[in-house]
Structure formats: C-alpha cells, structure tokens
Amino acid sequence: MKKLGLAIFVVSAALFSLVACGPQEGEGQTPKIKVATVDVVRIMEERPETVDVRLDWKAQKGDTFMRLSGVNDEAEAAEIQEEIKKRADAWQKRMDTFMEESIELVESTATDIAKERGIQLVVVDNPMTRTVRYRDGEDITLDVNLRLQELGK
C-alpha cells in the first residue's frame, strides 16, 4: 500500500508539472488558465490489470495458506517459507514494474488529453496523499480511463 501511495504521489507531482503559461491577454489582465482534475486512484482501481494483479495475489495467498496448513514437519515448513520469500520478491518486482508503467501511462494519457483540450494545468485529486484541492476544473478522469481502454492498456 505504501508503494501505491508513493507511486500516486509521483504521478501527482508529474501531472501537476503540466503547468504551461497560457497566452498573454491584454495588459493589466490576468491570463486565464484552463484547469482540469484527474483522480489517479480511481484510474488505478478501474484498470483491468489492477484487478488481475489483485486476483493473482489472492490466489497465491490462498495456495500458500493451504500448503502451510498441511505441513507436518519443520523441514517442509522451512522449504515452503523459502518459496514464499522467493514469490514475495518476484511479486515485489512485478508490482514495481506495474506501478512504473502505470504512472507513465496515466501521465502520458492525461498530458495528451490536456494538450488536445488546451488545458494548461491538471490538478491531481488523490485522497491518499496531500494534494491541492480543486473542484472547479474539468474532470478528465473518465477521459483518461476511456482512452486507456481504447488503447487496450
């Protein structure tokens, strides 16, 4: 869960950095910036890959529990514990890769949508980390989700 929070923070920082100076309007006037919001947690939760990863983890957890419940000697238990450690290490590598790819994918998709719509600032709506709260901008969360589905990602 810490990894997800950290990853979402990184996405938040990356998307927040989409700030670009809008065209200058008349002198003495404040330039208007078009702002949008994106809910990164919602995007991550709704990705089919996230569901697959969670189901795989639960299956492994269940298999491990069943194997451990049938152990009769310490040698077999030690062997299973070593196997669990190897699986956990492989799992962590898989999650790290998945999160890195997800961050890049969400960031690039949100950036593309922002450019298409002339949005200069994307504010990340993320309840897991401290972020700027902004509710008046266009919410592009659904657009990012739909674009990812179209791309099969």
PyMOL commands that place a pseudoatom at each C-alpha (Angstrom):
pseudoatom trace, name=CA, resn=MET, resi=1, chain=A, elem=C, hetatm=0, pos=[0.000, 0.000, 0.000]
pseudoatom trace, name=CA, resn=LYS, resi=2, chain=A, elem=C, hetatm=0, pos=[2.970, 2.304, 0.687]
pseudoatom trace, name=CA, resn=LYS, resi=3, chain=A, elem=C, hetatm=0, pos=[4.196, 1.685, -2.874]
pseudoatom trace, name=CA, resn=LEU, resi=4, chain=A, elem=C, hetatm=0, pos=[0.775, 2.678, -4.273]
pseudoatom trace, name=CA, resn=GLY, resi=5, chain=A, elem=C, hetatm=0, pos=[0.766, 5.860, -2.192]
pseudoatom trace, name=CA, resn=LEU, resi=6, chain=A, elem=C, hetatm=0, pos=[4.290, 6.739, -3.306]
pseudoatom trace, name=CA, resn=ALA, resi=7, chain=A, elem=C, hetatm=0, pos=[3.507, 5.958, -6.925]
pseudoatom trace, name=CA, resn=ILE, resi=8, chain=A, elem=C, hetatm=0, pos=[0.388, 8.093, -6.833]
pseudoatom trace, name=CA, resn=PHE, resi=9, chain=A, elem=C, hetatm=0, pos=[2.391, 10.913, -5.263]
pseudoatom trace, name=CA, resn=VAL, resi=10, chain=A, elem=C, hetatm=0, pos=[4.868, 10.686, -8.156]
pseudoatom trace, name=CA, resn=VAL, resi=11, chain=A, elem=C, hetatm=0, pos=[2.009, 10.772, -10.675]
pseudoatom trace, name=CA, resn=SER, resi=12, chain=A, elem=C, hetatm=0, pos=[0.550, 13.718, -8.788]
pseudoatom trace, name=CA, resn=ALA, resi=13, chain=A, elem=C, hetatm=0, pos=[3.802, 15.630, -8.983]
pseudoatom trace, name=CA, resn=ALA, resi=14, chain=A, elem=C, hetatm=0, pos=[4.298, 14.773, -12.648]
pseudoatom trace, name=CA, resn=LEU, resi=15, chain=A, elem=C, hetatm=0, pos=[0.794, 15.781, -13.692]
pseudoatom trace, name=CA, resn=PHE, resi=16, chain=A, elem=C, hetatm=0, pos=[0.909, 18.922, -11.581]
pseudoatom trace, name=CA, resn=SER, resi=17, chain=A, elem=C, hetatm=0, pos=[4.027, 19.893, -13.516]
pseudoatom trace, name=CA, resn=LEU, resi=18, chain=A, elem=C, hetatm=0, pos=[1.941, 20.160, -16.695]
pseudoatom trace, name=CA, resn=VAL, resi=19, chain=A, elem=C, hetatm=0, pos=[1.647, 23.857, -15.920]
pseudoatom trace, name=CA, resn=ALA, resi=20, chain=A, elem=C, hetatm=0, pos=[2.352, 25.935, -19.007]
pseudoatom trace, name=CA, resn=CYS, resi=21, chain=A, elem=C, hetatm=0, pos=[1.985, 29.652, -19.338]
pseudoatom trace, name=CA, resn=GLY, resi=22, chain=A, elem=C, hetatm=0, pos=[-1.163, 30.409, -21.247]
pseudoatom trace, name=CA, resn=PRO, resi=23, chain=A, elem=C, hetatm=0, pos=[-1.238, 33.034, -23.947]
pseudoatom trace, name=CA, resn=GLN, resi=24, chain=A, elem=C, hetatm=0, pos=[-0.927, 36.538, -22.555]
pseudoatom trace, name=CA, resn=GLU, resi=25, chain=A, elem=C, hetatm=0, pos=[-4.096, 38.517, -22.719]
pseudoatom trace, name=CA, resn=GLY, resi=26, chain=A, elem=C, hetatm=0, pos=[-4.348, 42.285, -22.734]
pseudoatom trace, name=CA, resn=GLU, resi=27, chain=A, elem=C, hetatm=0, pos=[-2.077, 44.270, -20.450]
pseudoatom trace, name=CA, resn=GLY, resi=28, chain=A, elem=C, hetatm=0, pos=[-3.312, 44.548, -16.914]
pseudoatom trace, name=CA, resn=GLN, resi=29, chain=A, elem=C, hetatm=0, pos=[-5.464, 41.448, -17.296]
pseudoatom trace, name=CA, resn=THR, resi=30, chain=A, elem=C, hetatm=0, pos=[-4.700, 38.200, -15.601]
pseudoatom trace, name=CA, resn=PRO, resi=31, chain=A, elem=C, hetatm=0, pos=[-4.237, 35.380, -18.095]
pseudoatom trace, name=CA, resn=LYS, resi=32, chain=A, elem=C, hetatm=0, pos=[-6.903, 32.721, -17.792]
pseudoatom trace, name=CA, resn=ILE, resi=33, chain=A, elem=C, hetatm=0, pos=[-5.647, 29.233, -17.208]
pseudoatom trace, name=CA, resn=LYS, resi=34, chain=A, elem=C, hetatm=0, pos=[-7.771, 26.274, -18.193]
pseudoatom trace, name=CA, resn=VAL, resi=35, chain=A, elem=C, hetatm=0, pos=[-7.653, 23.746, -15.348]
pseudoatom trace, name=CA, resn=ALA, resi=36, chain=A, elem=C, hetatm=0, pos=[-8.694, 20.102, -15.176]
pseudoatom trace, name=CA, resn=THR, resi=37, chain=A, elem=C, hetatm=0, pos=[-8.671, 17.458, -12.459]
pseudoatom trace, name=CA, resn=VAL, resi=38, chain=A, elem=C, hetatm=0, pos=[-7.845, 13.766, -12.622]
pseudoatom trace, name=CA, resn=ASP, resi=39, chain=A, elem=C, hetatm=0, pos=[-8.492, 11.131, -9.937]
pseudoatom trace, name=CA, resn=VAL, resi=40, chain=A, elem=C, hetatm=0, pos=[-5.439, 8.888, -10.156]
pseudoatom trace, name=CA, resn=VAL, resi=41, chain=A, elem=C, hetatm=0, pos=[-6.688, 6.420, -7.534]
pseudoatom trace, name=CA, resn=ARG, resi=42, chain=A, elem=C, hetatm=0, pos=[-9.902, 5.860, -9.493]
pseudoatom trace, name=CA, resn=ILE, resi=43, chain=A, elem=C, hetatm=0, pos=[-7.942, 5.295, -12.679]
pseudoatom trace, name=CA, resn=MET, resi=44, chain=A, elem=C, hetatm=0, pos=[-5.651, 2.784, -10.985]
pseudoatom trace, name=CA, resn=GLU, resi=45, chain=A, elem=C, hetatm=0, pos=[-8.567, 0.981, -9.331]
pseudoatom trace, name=CA, resn=GLU, resi=46, chain=A, elem=C, hetatm=0, pos=[-10.525, 0.671, -12.572]
pseudoatom trace, name=CA, resn=ARG, resi=47, chain=A, elem=C, hetatm=0, pos=[-7.703, -0.690, -14.706]
pseudoatom trace, name=CA, resn=PRO, resi=48, chain=A, elem=C, hetatm=0, pos=[-8.295, -4.361, -15.567]
pseudoatom trace, name=CA, resn=GLU, resi=49, chain=A, elem=C, hetatm=0, pos=[-4.618, -5.036, -14.888]
pseudoatom trace, name=CA, resn=THR, resi=50, chain=A, elem=C, hetatm=0, pos=[-5.079, -3.939, -11.268]
pseudoatom trace, name=CA, resn=VAL, resi=51, chain=A, elem=C, hetatm=0, pos=[-7.894, -6.449, -10.845]
pseudoatom trace, name=CA, resn=ASP, resi=52, chain=A, elem=C, hetatm=0, pos=[-5.718, -9.186, -12.391]
pseudoatom trace, name=CA, resn=VAL, resi=53, chain=A, elem=C, hetatm=0, pos=[-2.828, -8.366, -10.072]
pseudoatom trace, name=CA, resn=ARG, resi=54, chain=A, elem=C, hetatm=0, pos=[-5.077, -8.464, -7.005]
pseudoatom trace, name=CA, resn=LEU, resi=55, chain=A, elem=C, hetatm=0, pos=[-6.682, -11.760, -8.035]
pseudoatom trace, name=CA, resn=ASP, resi=56, chain=A, elem=C, hetatm=0, pos=[-3.269, -13.304, -8.653]
pseudoatom trace, name=CA, resn=TRP, resi=57, chain=A, elem=C, hetatm=0, pos=[-2.058, -12.164, -5.229]
pseudoatom trace, name=CA, resn=LYS, resi=58, chain=A, elem=C, hetatm=0, pos=[-5.152, -13.613, -3.511]
pseudoatom trace, name=CA, resn=ALA, resi=59, chain=A, elem=C, hetatm=0, pos=[-4.716, -16.918, -5.335]
pseudoatom trace, name=CA, resn=GLN, resi=60, chain=A, elem=C, hetatm=0, pos=[-1.084, -17.135, -4.262]
pseudoatom trace, name=CA, resn=LYS, resi=61, chain=A, elem=C, hetatm=0, pos=[-2.021, -16.239, -0.704]
pseudoatom trace, name=CA, resn=GLY, resi=62, chain=A, elem=C, hetatm=0, pos=[-4.716, -18.936, -0.648]
pseudoatom trace, name=CA, resn=ASP, resi=63, chain=A, elem=C, hetatm=0, pos=[-2.378, -21.570, -2.113]
pseudoatom trace, name=CA, resn=THR, resi=64, chain=A, elem=C, hetatm=0, pos=[0.269, -20.731, 0.455]
pseudoatom trace, name=CA, resn=PHE, resi=65, chain=A, elem=C, hetatm=0, pos=[-2.210, -20.962, 3.326]
pseudoatom trace, name=CA, resn=MET, resi=66, chain=A, elem=C, hetatm=0, pos=[-3.437, -24.350, 2.120]
pseudoatom trace, name=CA, resn=ARG, resi=67, chain=A, elem=C, hetatm=0, pos=[0.100, -25.690, 1.797]
pseudoatom trace, name=CA, resn=LEU, resi=68, chain=A, elem=C, hetatm=0, pos=[1.135, -24.393, 5.218]
pseudoatom trace, name=CA, resn=SER, resi=69, chain=A, elem=C, hetatm=0, pos=[-1.948, -25.841, 6.892]
pseudoatom trace, name=CA, resn=GLY, resi=70, chain=A, elem=C, hetatm=0, pos=[-0.960, -29.318, 5.707]
pseudoatom trace, name=CA, resn=VAL, resi=71, chain=A, elem=C, hetatm=0, pos=[2.674, -29.187, 6.877]
pseudoatom trace, name=CA, resn=ASN, resi=72, chain=A, elem=C, hetatm=0, pos=[3.729, -31.834, 9.369]
pseudoatom trace, name=CA, resn=ASP, resi=73, chain=A, elem=C, hetatm=0, pos=[7.467, -31.227, 9.847]
pseudoatom trace, name=CA, resn=GLU, resi=74, chain=A, elem=C, hetatm=0, pos=[9.805, -28.269, 10.227]
pseudoatom trace, name=CA, resn=ALA, resi=75, chain=A, elem=C, hetatm=0, pos=[11.917, -29.081, 7.169]
pseudoatom trace, name=CA, resn=GLU, resi=76, chain=A, elem=C, hetatm=0, pos=[8.900, -28.912, 4.893]
pseudoatom trace, name=CA, resn=ALA, resi=77, chain=A, elem=C, hetatm=0, pos=[7.752, -25.692, 6.601]
pseudoatom trace, name=CA, resn=ALA, resi=78, chain=A, elem=C, hetatm=0, pos=[11.205, -24.128, 6.089]
pseudoatom trace, name=CA, resn=GLU, resi=79, chain=A, elem=C, hetatm=0, pos=[11.126, -25.129, 2.414]
pseudoatom trace, name=CA, resn=ILE, resi=80, chain=A, elem=C, hetatm=0, pos=[7.695, -23.535, 1.979]
pseudoatom trace, name=CA, resn=GLN, resi=81, chain=A, elem=C, hetatm=0, pos=[8.852, -20.376, 3.793]
pseudoatom trace, name=CA, resn=GLU, resi=82, chain=A, elem=C, hetatm=0, pos=[11.822, -20.081, 1.406]
pseudoatom trace, name=CA, resn=GLU, resi=83, chain=A, elem=C, hetatm=0, pos=[9.465, -20.499, -1.544]
pseudoatom trace, name=CA, resn=ILE, resi=84, chain=A, elem=C, hetatm=0, pos=[7.198, -17.812, -0.083]
pseudoatom trace, name=CA, resn=LYS, resi=85, chain=A, elem=C, hetatm=0, pos=[10.160, -15.425, 0.178]
pseudoatom trace, name=CA, resn=LYS, resi=86, chain=A, elem=C, hetatm=0, pos=[11.097, -16.039, -3.473]
pseudoatom trace, name=CA, resn=ARG, resi=87, chain=A, elem=C, hetatm=0, pos=[7.488, -15.472, -4.549]
pseudoatom trace, name=CA, resn=ALA, resi=88, chain=A, elem=C, hetatm=0, pos=[7.289, -12.275, -2.479]
pseudoatom trace, name=CA, resn=ASP, resi=89, chain=A, elem=C, hetatm=0, pos=[10.481, -10.947, -4.090]
pseudoatom trace, name=CA, resn=ALA, resi=90, chain=A, elem=C, hetatm=0, pos=[9.188, -11.782, -7.575]
pseudoatom trace, name=CA, resn=TRP, resi=91, chain=A, elem=C, hetatm=0, pos=[5.838, -10.233, -6.661]
pseudoatom trace, name=CA, resn=GLN, resi=92, chain=A, elem=C, hetatm=0, pos=[7.512, -7.015, -5.496]
pseudoatom trace, name=CA, resn=LYS, resi=93, chain=A, elem=C, hetatm=0, pos=[9.477, -6.746, -8.743]
pseudoatom trace, name=CA, resn=ARG, resi=94, chain=A, elem=C, hetatm=0, pos=[6.264, -7.277, -10.696]
pseudoatom trace, name=CA, resn=MET, resi=95, chain=A, elem=C, hetatm=0, pos=[4.472, -4.592, -8.677]
pseudoatom trace, name=CA, resn=ASP, resi=96, chain=A, elem=C, hetatm=0, pos=[7.336, -2.119, -9.081]
pseudoatom trace, name=CA, resn=THR, resi=97, chain=A, elem=C, hetatm=0, pos=[7.297, -2.611, -12.844]
pseudoatom trace, name=CA, resn=PHE, resi=98, chain=A, elem=C, hetatm=0, pos=[3.490, -2.422, -12.966]
pseudoatom trace, name=CA, resn=MET, resi=99, chain=A, elem=C, hetatm=0, pos=[3.429, 0.821, -10.967]
pseudoatom trace, name=CA, resn=GLU, resi=100, chain=A, elem=C, hetatm=0, pos=[6.165, 2.442, -13.061]
pseudoatom trace, name=CA, resn=GLU, resi=101, chain=A, elem=C, hetatm=0, pos=[4.378, 1.526, -16.278]
pseudoatom trace, name=CA, resn=SER, resi=102, chain=A, elem=C, hetatm=0, pos=[1.039, 2.703, -14.859]
pseudoatom trace, name=CA, resn=ILE, resi=103, chain=A, elem=C, hetatm=0, pos=[2.478, 6.044, -13.776]
pseudoatom trace, name=CA, resn=GLU, resi=104, chain=A, elem=C, hetatm=0, pos=[3.952, 6.664, -17.215]
pseudoatom trace, name=CA, resn=LEU, resi=105, chain=A, elem=C, hetatm=0, pos=[0.742, 5.576, -18.925]
pseudoatom trace, name=CA, resn=VAL, resi=106, chain=A, elem=C, hetatm=0, pos=[-1.570, 7.760, -16.828]
pseudoatom trace, name=CA, resn=GLU, resi=107, chain=A, elem=C, hetatm=0, pos=[0.778, 10.735, -17.085]
pseudoatom trace, name=CA, resn=SER, resi=108, chain=A, elem=C, hetatm=0, pos=[1.159, 10.496, -20.863]
pseudoatom trace, name=CA, resn=THR, resi=109, chain=A, elem=C, hetatm=0, pos=[-2.569, 9.948, -21.407]
pseudoatom trace, name=CA, resn=ALA, resi=110, chain=A, elem=C, hetatm=0, pos=[-3.547, 12.874, -19.187]
pseudoatom trace, name=CA, resn=THR, resi=111, chain=A, elem=C, hetatm=0, pos=[-0.930, 15.015, -20.931]
pseudoatom trace, name=CA, resn=ASP, resi=112, chain=A, elem=C, hetatm=0, pos=[-2.319, 14.106, -24.361]
pseudoatom trace, name=CA, resn=ILE, resi=113, chain=A, elem=C, hetatm=0, pos=[-5.893, 14.890, -23.298]
pseudoatom trace, name=CA, resn=ALA, resi=114, chain=A, elem=C, hetatm=0, pos=[-4.782, 18.172, -21.719]
pseudoatom trace, name=CA, resn=LYS, resi=115, chain=A, elem=C, hetatm=0, pos=[-2.981, 19.209, -24.916]
pseudoatom trace, name=CA, resn=GLU, resi=116, chain=A, elem=C, hetatm=0, pos=[-5.973, 18.260, -27.081]
pseudoatom trace, name=CA, resn=ARG, resi=117, chain=A, elem=C, hetatm=0, pos=[-8.296, 20.390, -24.957]
pseudoatom trace, name=CA, resn=GLY, resi=118, chain=A, elem=C, hetatm=0, pos=[-5.964, 23.322, -24.362]
pseudoatom trace, name=CA, resn=ILE, resi=119, chain=A, elem=C, hetatm=0, pos=[-5.684, 22.615, -20.650]
pseudoatom trace, name=CA, resn=GLN, resi=120, chain=A, elem=C, hetatm=0, pos=[-2.666, 24.267, -19.062]
pseudoatom trace, name=CA, resn=LEU, resi=121, chain=A, elem=C, hetatm=0, pos=[-2.917, 22.726, -15.591]
pseudoatom trace, name=CA, resn=VAL, resi=122, chain=A, elem=C, hetatm=0, pos=[-4.013, 19.285, -14.423]
pseudoatom trace, name=CA, resn=VAL, resi=123, chain=A, elem=C, hetatm=0, pos=[-4.626, 19.032, -10.690]
pseudoatom trace, name=CA, resn=VAL, resi=124, chain=A, elem=C, hetatm=0, pos=[-4.421, 15.528, -9.292]
pseudoatom trace, name=CA, resn=ASP, resi=125, chain=A, elem=C, hetatm=0, pos=[-7.267, 14.546, -6.992]
pseudoatom trace, name=CA, resn=ASN, resi=126, chain=A, elem=C, hetatm=0, pos=[-5.729, 11.993, -4.678]
pseudoatom trace, name=CA, resn=PRO, resi=127, chain=A, elem=C, hetatm=0, pos=[-7.109, 11.120, -1.239]
pseudoatom trace, name=CA, resn=MET, resi=128, chain=A, elem=C, hetatm=0, pos=[-4.019, 9.030, -0.387]
pseudoatom trace, name=CA, resn=THR, resi=129, chain=A, elem=C, hetatm=0, pos=[-1.537, 11.907, -0.375]
pseudoatom trace, name=CA, resn=ARG, resi=130, chain=A, elem=C, hetatm=0, pos=[-1.710, 15.620, 0.288]
pseudoatom trace, name=CA, resn=THR, resi=131, chain=A, elem=C, hetatm=0, pos=[-2.592, 17.374, -2.926]
pseudoatom trace, name=CA, resn=VAL, resi=132, chain=A, elem=C, hetatm=0, pos=[-4.073, 20.654, -3.973]
pseudoatom trace, name=CA, resn=ARG, resi=133, chain=A, elem=C, hetatm=0, pos=[-7.846, 20.502, -3.731]
pseudoatom trace, name=CA, resn=TYR, resi=134, chain=A, elem=C, hetatm=0, pos=[-9.567, 21.987, -6.733]
pseudoatom trace, name=CA, resn=ARG, resi=135, chain=A, elem=C, hetatm=0, pos=[-13.148, 21.266, -7.717]
pseudoatom trace, name=CA, resn=ASP, resi=136, chain=A, elem=C, hetatm=0, pos=[-13.979, 23.789, -10.418]
pseudoatom trace, name=CA, resn=GLY, resi=137, chain=A, elem=C, hetatm=0, pos=[-11.893, 22.339, -13.252]
pseudoatom trace, name=CA, resn=GLU, resi=138, chain=A, elem=C, hetatm=0, pos=[-13.000, 19.907, -15.901]
pseudoatom trace, name=CA, resn=ASP, resi=139, chain=A, elem=C, hetatm=0, pos=[-12.681, 16.333, -14.576]
pseudoatom trace, name=CA, resn=ILE, resi=140, chain=A, elem=C, hetatm=0, pos=[-10.776, 14.286, -17.162]
pseudoatom trace, name=CA, resn=THR, resi=141, chain=A, elem=C, hetatm=0, pos=[-10.640, 11.076, -15.103]
pseudoatom trace, name=CA, resn=LEU, resi=142, chain=A, elem=C, hetatm=0, pos=[-13.227, 9.304, -17.235]
pseudoatom trace, name=CA, resn=ASP, resi=143, chain=A, elem=C, hetatm=0, pos=[-11.497, 10.500, -20.394]
pseudoatom trace, name=CA, resn=VAL, resi=144, chain=A, elem=C, hetatm=0, pos=[-8.189, 9.011, -19.228]
pseudoatom trace, name=CA, resn=ASN, resi=145, chain=A, elem=C, hetatm=0, pos=[-9.928, 5.731, -18.343]
pseudoatom trace, name=CA, resn=LEU, resi=146, chain=A, elem=C, hetatm=0, pos=[-11.683, 5.555, -21.710]
pseudoatom trace, name=CA, resn=ARG, resi=147, chain=A, elem=C, hetatm=0, pos=[-8.502, 6.374, -23.635]
pseudoatom trace, name=CA, resn=LEU, resi=148, chain=A, elem=C, hetatm=0, pos=[-6.631, 3.628, -21.767]
pseudoatom trace, name=CA, resn=GLN, resi=149, chain=A, elem=C, hetatm=0, pos=[-9.416, 1.164, -22.640]
pseudoatom trace, name=CA, resn=GLU, resi=150, chain=A, elem=C, hetatm=0, pos=[-9.272, 2.210, -26.286]
pseudoatom trace, name=CA, resn=LEU, resi=151, chain=A, elem=C, hetatm=0, pos=[-5.522, 1.606, -26.275]
pseudoatom trace, name=CA, resn=GLY, resi=152, chain=A, elem=C, hetatm=0, pos=[-6.061, -1.753, -24.577]
pseudoatom trace, name=CA, resn=LYS, resi=153, chain=A, elem=C, hetatm=0, pos=[-3.900, -0.709, -21.622]
for i in range(1, 153): cmd.bond("trace and resi %d" % i, "trace and resi %d" % (i + 1))
show_as sticks, trace
zoom trace
